[in-house]
Amino acid sequence: MVWKVALRWLRRVWSRREPIADDLWLRVVDDVLCHYRLNEDQLARLRDLSSRFLFAKSIGGAAGFEVDAYVRAVIASVACLLILELDLDYYDGWVEVIVYPDSFIVDHEVVDDIGVLHRERAVLGGESWDDGPLILSWADARPFDEPGGANVIIHEFAHKLDMLNGGADGFPPLHRDMKVTEWTRSFERAYGELCQQLEAGNHTWMDPYASEGPAEFFAVASEAFFETPRPLRRVYPAVYEQLHHFYRQDPAEREIGA
């Protein structure tokens, strides 16, 4: 544990020497962070956390994409929004973010319920590897003029949090004051309701991709928690409450108080 303490101290010292530049930070606030209704203290802490993130992580381009300071600051600030009331060590265990200019193609091997191996090809906007890099498409991650509720950066970094206690399964490590039974009951009920609605051919408020499994439900719910918190609280109040305790934030109340 000594090395973790030393690394945390080094991050803090370096971020004080090399914070995100004023003009760049103001641009990120105007383009991205104003949507989240953070107060001055929260923005200041997010800037510090994002600066430490940029010191700890490598963010590089792929397929000819050039990652500039703006791209790095956007990714860092949204990633650190999730851990604003937690700590940077929630992102320990991996170091690299890879950014493609657009959606990218991946090949996966999947074993079905009867043990047959299938090879699948998918076009993705983001992907998180257990103990490995996090991959983003800038076409999907870049700021949009009108936020639509989806956020691939939040989605993929939620997967990283989910993986802290093993593979992604929709069950991140809970705080000591949280109850496993309440988390499980809240998420299983909401996930089951979503799947039933989709099977019946009904329109759902939540992105149908959340029905792909508990891990995707947690990641999509995390997107909604930060992007469209009041509708999430209305449709799935128990899920919102659990995310409120896990992230130690209350975005719905921030919107009301703005």
C-alpha angles and dihedrals in degrees: 000000000000092000091053091054091048092048092049090051092048092050092052094047093048094046090055089054096043111028120166105281117263097242092046093048092050090052091051091048091051095043101038121358100053087074090067097056095228119173124232094267092050092048091050092051091045091052091052092047092047091050090052090047091054090052092050100043136056114225112191139165130245134197091026096308113147113216110210131184092271094055091048093049094049093050093045095048096049092043090052093047087075092055098036091119094032123051141266091254087076084078096049121124099054135052114189137085115184119199124200121194091236142357113319135211123241133182119216135182113223128185113212128216093276095048100260116145116229129186114217132187119206138179108226140186093201144000137187123206122206106251088352141085128312113230127205139180109224090208087063098034101046119103116271127209091236114033108223103194097263120103120175093193092057090043096054096041089050086058088054090054090047090054095056092097098035136301121353107280105143092263114102120182105285125218119256092254092056124089121228092211093056093047092048095046094047096048097039092051094048093044091050092049091050093050092048092051092050093047088053090053094246126148113253130205092218121070107270088228086078088073091067089091144306092286092055091043090056092047094047091045088052089053090052092045091062102027104038104011100157095054090046090052090050098047100035106018095165092052091048090051093052092048089047089058094042098048091032089224135110108206094170091061090046089058093049092048095047 
